[in-house]
């Protein structure tokens, strides 16, 4: 706790215009629906800016490339398993 050391520090400086009283918001003062709407509005505004559109497209391209790589790997595994099963099937066939 701070205690003023002299009279100057004890004086009330409320006349200073740079000092303002800010009252904190309580949870009851905030409507969650307003926050959702505001968030949606801000997201739309963000996407309207060209640099954000470019970044979003770059992210989407990167994501699509990763998905393509995963699908190609999956296809290779399926084809490999298919070849293995064909070999196994032809070995077990008796004429």
LUMKOL-953466 format. One record per residue: residue number from 1; residue in one letter; x negated, y, z negated of N, C-alpha, C, O, CB in turn. Coordinates in Angstrom, 3 decimals. Each point is the difference from the previous one (the first is absolute). Glycine has a CB too. Layout:
PT:vonu:torro:nX:nY:nZ:caX:caY:caZ:cX:cY:cZ:oX:oY:oZ:cbX:cbY:cbZ
PT:NUM:A:X:Y:Z:X:Y:Z:X:Y:Z:X:Y:Z:X:Y:Z
...
//
This chain:
PT:vonu:torro:nX:nY:nZ:caX:caY:caZ:cX:cY:cZ:oX:oY:oZ:cbX:cbY:cbZ
PT:1:X:-0.846:-1.175:0.000:0.846:1.175:0.000:-0.888:1.234:0.000:-1.033:0.022:-0.669:2.882:-1.255:-0.547
PT:2:X:-1.457:2.252:1.957:-0.781:1.224:0.141:0.586:1.105:-0.865:1.203:0.261:0.025:-1.841:-0.924:2.310
PT:3:X:-0.241:1.310:-3.105:0.412:1.135:-0.812:-0.747:1.239:0.481:-1.221:-0.043:0.156:1.701:-1.458:-2.150
PT:4:X:0.233:2.610:2.234:-0.672:1.227:0.470:-1.019:0.491:-1.021:0.226:-0.058:-1.208:1.828:0.677:2.512
PT:5:X:-3.169:-0.139:-0.793:-1.070:0.452:-0.875:0.074:1.497:-0.309:-0.511:0.439:-1.030:-0.892:-2.258:1.961
PT:6:X:2.019:2.591:-0.071:0.080:1.439:-0.265:1.355:0.534:0.439:0.833:-0.740:0.523:-3.326:0.964:-0.238
PT:7:X:2.704:1.078:-0.507:1.299:0.595:0.301:0.328:-0.028:1.484:1.163:-0.173:0.367:-1.449:1.621:-2.348
PT:8:X:-0.701:-1.284:2.833:0.251:0.013:1.439:0.595:-1.329:0.464:0.884:-0.036:0.856:-2.777:1.659:-0.554
PT:9:X:1.401:-2.687:-0.870:0.507:-1.310:0.382:1.382:-0.263:-0.571:0.743:-0.839:0.509:-3.080:0.023:-0.390
PT:10:X:2.682:1.545:-1.190:1.295:-0.203:-0.622:1.115:0.759:0.705:1.175:-0.311:-0.194:-2.349:-0.038:-1.950
PT:11:X:0.828:1.329:2.949:1.037:0.795:0.667:0.713:-0.838:1.043:-0.560:-0.932:0.578:-0.758:3.028:-0.970
PT:12:X:2.549:-1.738:0.608:0.824:-0.709:0.964:-0.265:0.568:1.388:0.151:1.202:0.217:1.617:-1.664:-1.971
PT:13:X:-2.153:-0.375:2.672:-0.319:0.449:1.352:1.128:-0.311:0.976:-0.260:-0.292:1.167:-2.160:-0.043:-1.666
PT:14:X:3.636:0.390:0.052:1.114:-0.347:0.886:0.258:1.063:1.050:0.744:-0.242:0.951:0.252:-1.044:-2.808
PT:15:X:-1.591:2.454:1.707:0.204:1.039:1.004:-0.761:-0.301:1.287:0.265:0.610:1.036:0.069:1.042:-2.873
PT:16:X:-1.253:-2.565:1.776:-0.761:-0.374:1.191:0.934:-0.668:1.009:0.643:-1.002:-0.312:-2.757:0.723:-1.066
PT:17:X:2.184:0.827:2.562:0.936:-0.523:1.003:-0.455:-1.339:0.578:0.811:-0.731:0.568:-0.184:3.078:-0.018
PT:18:X:-1.894:-2.674:-0.684:-0.474:-1.269:0.556:0.448:-1.195:-0.841:-0.024:-1.140:0.463:-1.944:2.347:0.487
PT:19:X:2.367:-0.939:-2.161:0.458:-1.096:-0.849:1.495:-0.186:0.198:0.772:0.954:-0.086:-2.597:-0.497:-1.606
PT:20:X:2.212:-1.655:1.948:1.424:-0.279:0.151:0.331:-1.285:-0.739:-0.836:-0.888:-0.165:0.901:2.067:2.401
PT:21:X:1.141:-1.243:-2.659:0.445:-1.178:-0.732:0.624:-0.970:0.990:0.901:0.352:0.761:-0.517:0.996:-2.878
PT:22:X:-0.876:-2.557:2.089:0.531:-1.036:0.881:0.692:-1.031:-0.866:-0.606:-0.582:-0.900:-1.211:0.959:2.636
PT:23:X:3.060:-0.591:-1.465:0.724:-1.010:-0.764:-0.058:-1.312:0.769:0.351:-0.052:1.178:1.187:1.797:-2.208
PT:24:X:-1.974:-2.783:0.373:-0.088:-1.289:0.691:1.389:-0.565:0.287:0.954:0.246:-0.738:-3.157:-0.683:-0.383
PT:25:X:2.290:-0.308:2.183:1.265:-0.644:0.343:0.171:-1.266:-0.823:-0.942:-0.766:-0.203:0.835:1.709:2.535
PT:26:X:1.283:-1.133:-2.782:0.277:-1.252:-0.692:0.493:-1.003:1.034:0.418:0.404:1.085:0.137:0.796:-3.268
PT:27:X:-0.591:-2.480:1.884:0.491:-0.998:0.956:1.459:0.210:0.377:0.435:-0.426:1.070:-2.067:-1.170:-2.017
PT:28:X:2.384:2.246:0.078:1.419:0.219:0.286:0.211:1.149:0.985:1.082:0.145:0.569:-0.536:-1.011:-2.847
PT:29:X:-1.590:1.686:2.478:0.109:1.121:0.937:-0.245:-0.423:1.446:0.272:0.766:0.924:-1.008:0.747:-2.753
PT:30:X:0.231:-2.708:2.028:-0.365:-0.456:1.340:1.005:-1.031:0.480:0.264:-0.993:-0.678:-2.698:1.436:0.212
PT:31:X:2.979:-0.199:1.622:0.928:-0.947:0.611:-0.795:-0.918:0.931:-0.602:0.481:0.959:2.541:1.181:-1.111
PT:32:X:-1.954:-2.972:-0.109:-0.798:-0.909:0.830:0.429:0.003:1.465:-0.821:-0.241:0.885:0.485:-1.169:-2.896
PT:33:X:1.605:1.679:2.274:0.456:0.040:1.388:-0.603:1.192:0.734:-0.331:-0.084:1.183:2.467:-1.046:-1.856
PT:34:X:-2.274:2.238:-0.046:-0.644:1.163:0.605:-1.451:-0.309:0.330:-0.517:0.429:1.032:2.055:1.096:-2.296
PT:35:X:-2.187:-2.265:0.388:-1.392:-0.363:0.246:-0.121:-0.897:1.223:-0.914:0.172:0.807:0.440:0.029:-3.254
PT:36:X:1.382:-1.152:2.590:-0.024:-0.877:1.169:0.200:0.793:1.280:-0.698:-0.214:0.991:1.572:-1.660:-2.391
PT:37:X:0.076:2.781:1.371:0.260:0.829:1.180:-1.199:0.880:0.322:-0.366:0.170:1.163:2.812:-0.182:-1.702
PT:38:X:-3.040:0.559:-0.482:-1.163:0.857:0.202:-1.163:-0.812:0.560:-0.712:0.467:0.889:1.467:1.029:-2.767
PT:39:X:-0.948:-2.686:1.373:-1.062:-0.862:0.497:0.222:-0.344:1.471:-0.939:0.043:0.795:0.633:-0.976:-3.103
PT:40:X:1.521:0.597:2.669:0.316:-0.288:1.400:-0.257:1.214:0.884:-0.555:-0.123:1.091:2.270:-1.539:-1.839
PT:41:X:-1.310:2.822:0.272:-0.209:1.224:0.769:-1.488:0.274:0.201:-0.430:0.369:1.093:2.583:0.545:-1.993
PT:42:X:-2.930:-1.098:-0.161:-1.439:0.230:0.103:-0.665:-0.997:0.939:-0.905:0.361:0.752:0.927:0.560:-3.065
PT:43:X:0.424:-2.174:2.273:-0.547:-1.004:0.914:0.298:0.365:1.452:-0.861:-0.144:0.868:1.135:-1.611:-2.643
PT:44:X:0.938:2.223:2.036:0.362:0.404:1.364:-0.848:1.178:0.454:-0.477:0.036:1.134:2.820:-0.851:-1.508
PT:45:X:-2.526:1.779:-0.525:-0.834:1.156:0.340:-1.427:-0.436:0.284:-0.635:0.480:0.939:2.082:0.994:-2.357
PT:46:X:-1.932:-2.368:0.614:-1.365:-0.484:0.172:-0.172:-0.661:1.358:-1.013:0.195:0.671:0.819:-0.514:-3.142
PT:47:X:1.192:-0.464:2.874:-0.096:-0.711:1.265:0.162:0.931:1.199:-0.348:-0.378:1.119:1.226:-1.646:-2.263
PT:48:X:-0.365:3.211:0.935:0.152:0.949:1.099:-1.326:0.674:0.355:-0.142:0.572:1.081:2.505:-0.192:-1.797
PT:49:X:-3.308:-0.449:-0.180:-1.286:0.638:0.256:-0.841:-0.913:0.890:-0.132:-1.189:-0.289:0.230:2.417:-1.932
PT:50:X:-0.669:-0.687:3.299:-0.725:-0.830:0.970:-1.142:-0.814:-0.601:-0.191:-1.160:0.365:0.787:2.842:1.321
PT:51:X:-1.353:-1.088:-2.600:-1.128:-0.756:-0.554:0.489:-1.198:-0.803:-0.659:-1.039:-0.028:-0.702:3.142:-0.053
PT:52:X:2.507:-1.967:-0.567:0.558:-1.121:-0.750:0.567:-1.053:0.937:-0.070:-1.194:-0.293:0.586:2.733:-1.605
PT:53:X:0.040:-1.112:3.017:0.502:-0.958:0.976:-1.154:-0.819:0.565:0.115:-1.214:0.170:1.798:2.753:0.397
PT:54:X:-3.011:-0.876:-0.282:-1.169:-0.694:0.537:-0.527:-0.999:-1.017:-0.294:-1.143:0.349:-0.282:3.144:1.055
PT:55:X:0.455:-1.581:-2.657:-0.487:-0.902:-1.045:0.932:-1.192:-0.176:-0.450:-1.134:-0.169:-0.628:3.076:-0.981
PT:56:X:2.370:-1.676:1.190:0.968:-1.080:-0.134:-0.133:-0.986:1.154:0.042:-1.213:-0.208:1.516:2.759:-1.005
PT:57:X:-1.718:-1.032:2.416:-0.166:-0.876:1.165:-1.290:-0.815:-0.092:-0.022:-1.176:0.362:1.316:2.818:1.022
PT:58:X:-2.350:-1.026:-1.860:-1.260:-0.730:-0.178:0.177:-1.133:-1.010:-0.491:-1.110:0.204:-0.810:3.201:0.343
PT:59:X:2.002:-1.799:-1.628:0.260:-1.029:-1.011:0.837:-1.133:0.581:-0.261:-1.173:-0.263:0.135:2.916:-1.536
PT:60:X:1.127:-1.386:2.586:0.855:-1.023:0.609:-0.792:-0.852:0.983:0.185:-1.216:0.053:1.804:2.719:-0.325
PT:61:X:-2.870:-0.876:1.053:-0.833:-0.749:0.946:-0.898:-0.971:-0.748:-0.139:-1.158:0.393:0.187:3.086:1.217
PT:62:X:-0.648:-1.457:-2.678:-0.869:-0.859:-0.805:0.790:-1.179:-0.563:-0.466:-1.139:0.039:-0.973:3.123:-0.621
PT:63:X:2.613:-1.716:0.068:0.846:-1.055:-0.558:0.386:-1.004:1.080:-0.040:-1.209:-0.231:0.917:2.816:-1.491
PT:64:X:-0.509:-1.116:2.888:0.381:-0.900:1.094:-1.179:-0.852:0.465:0.180:-1.172:0.329:1.553:2.829:0.383
PT:65:X:-2.919:-1.092:-0.681:-1.188:-0.773:0.380:-0.258:-1.111:-1.011:-0.328:-1.127:0.372:-0.650:3.156:0.749
PT:66:X:1.126:-1.704:-2.398:-0.197:-1.012:-1.039:1.035:-1.110:0.124:-0.330:-1.179:-0.133:-0.630:2.926:-1.386
PT:67:X:2.207:-1.374:1.773:1.051:-1.007:0.171:-0.274:-0.860:1.230:0.218:-1.211:-0.029:1.438:2.744:-1.080
PT:68:X:-2.125:-0.923:2.171:-0.328:-0.743:1.221:-1.108:-1.015:-0.288:0.082:-1.152:0.427:0.592:3.137:0.995
PT:69:X:-1.697:-1.559:-2.138:-1.093:-0.907:-0.350:0.503:-1.170:-0.839:-0.403:-1.143:0.211:-1.199:3.068:-0.128
PT:70:X:2.482:-1.633:-1.032:0.557:-1.069:-0.831:0.830:-0.965:0.831:-0.072:-1.213:-0.195:0.095:2.764:-1.763
PT:71:X:0.760:-1.020:2.879:0.812:-0.862:0.864:-0.878:-0.848:0.917:0.288:-1.176:0.219:1.560:2.868:-0.299
PT:72:X:-2.908:-1.108:0.612:-0.911:-0.774:0.847:-0.654:-1.129:-0.781:-0.150:-1.109:0.512:-0.269:3.146:0.868
PT:73:X:0.037:-1.762:-2.592:-0.587:-1.036:-0.846:1.014:-1.104:-0.276:-0.337:-1.183:0.040:-1.181:2.889:-1.085
PT:74:X:2.742:-1.324:0.771:1.065:-0.965:-0.245:0.243:-0.862:1.242:0.167:-1.215:-0.110:0.885:2.802:-1.545
PT:75:X:-1.032:-0.965:2.827:0.200:-0.742:1.254:-1.142:-0.986:0.214:0.236:-1.138:0.407:1.008:3.096:0.584
PT:76:X:-2.471:-1.541:-1.259:-1.148:-0.903:0.146:0.133:-1.201:-0.923:-0.302:-1.126:0.395:-1.143:3.070:0.236
PT:77:X:1.892:-1.711:-1.851:0.188:-1.111:-0.940:1.073:-0.955:0.502:-0.150:-1.218:-0.094:-0.549:2.702:-1.804
PT:78:X:1.776:-0.930:2.430:1.085:-0.843:0.520:-0.495:-0.819:1.188:0.273:-1.197:0.083:1.443:2.881:-0.857
PT:79:X:-2.438:-1.052:1.688:-0.519:-0.721:1.166:-0.995:-1.081:-0.409:-0.011:-1.093:0.568:0.344:3.149:0.816
PT:80:X:-1.151:-1.750:-2.353:-0.958:-0.988:-0.489:0.723:-1.194:-0.617:-0.349:-1.152:0.259:-1.325:2.981:-0.668
PT:81:X:2.672:-1.543:-0.400:0.788:-1.072:-0.617:0.736:-0.795:1.074:0.112:-1.222:-0.104:0.158:2.596:-1.996
PT:82:X:0.220:-0.714:3.103:0.689:-0.662:1.103:-0.948:-0.970:0.719:0.379:-1.138:0.280:1.126:3.155:-0.006
PT:83:X:-2.719:-1.582:0.022:-0.990:-0.884:0.645:-0.331:-1.193:-0.888:-0.104:-1.132:0.471:-0.856:3.105:0.745
PT:84:X:0.800:-1.702:-2.495:-0.327:-1.084:-0.931:1.121:-1.038:-0.028:-0.260:-1.203:0.024:-1.108:2.799:-1.416
PT:85:X:2.604:-1.130:1.343:1.133:-0.928:-0.038:0.145:-0.763:1.315:0.364:-1.176:-0.010:0.784:2.696:-1.612
PT:86:X:-1.423:-0.879:2.737:0.054:-0.695:1.294:-1.024:-1.123:0.055:0.301:-1.098:0.468:0.482:3.206:0.631
PT:87:X:-1.992:-1.834:-1.577:-1.041:-1.034:-0.019:0.424:-1.157:-0.888:-0.156:-1.167:0.359:-1.611:2.905:0.040
PT:88:X:2.295:-1.404:-1.540:0.436:-1.030:-0.937:1.130:-0.824:0.619:0.029:-1.222:-0.145:-0.702:2.680:-1.810
PT:89:X:1.575:-0.810:2.622:1.129:-0.683:0.630:-0.475:-0.931:1.116:0.480:-1.129:0.105:0.995:3.084:-0.667
PT:90:X:-2.398:-1.502:1.386:-0.477:-0.837:1.107:-0.807:-1.184:-0.508:-0.027:-1.041:0.657:-0.011:3.051:0.818
PT:91:X:-0.614:-1.886:-2.610:-0.738:-1.131:-0.570:0.954:-1.067:-0.511:-0.297:-1.192:0.077:-1.574:2.729:-0.701
PT:92:X:3.006:-1.117:0.107:0.931:-0.945:-0.611:0.953:-0.644:1.002:0.734:-0.927:-0.343:-0.892:2.266:-1.724
PT:93:X:0.147:-0.859:3.280:0.901:-0.571:0.998:-0.618:-1.291:0.526:-1.152:-0.030:0.434:2.041:2.330:0.207
PT:94:X:-0.097:-3.355:-0.693:-0.461:-1.290:0.513:0.811:-0.300:1.255:1.228:0.082:-0.011:-1.885:-0.933:-2.321
PT:95:X:-0.039:0.503:3.415:0.689:-0.295:1.253:0.266:-1.449:0.132:0.576:-0.434:0.998:-1.631:2.358:0.046
//
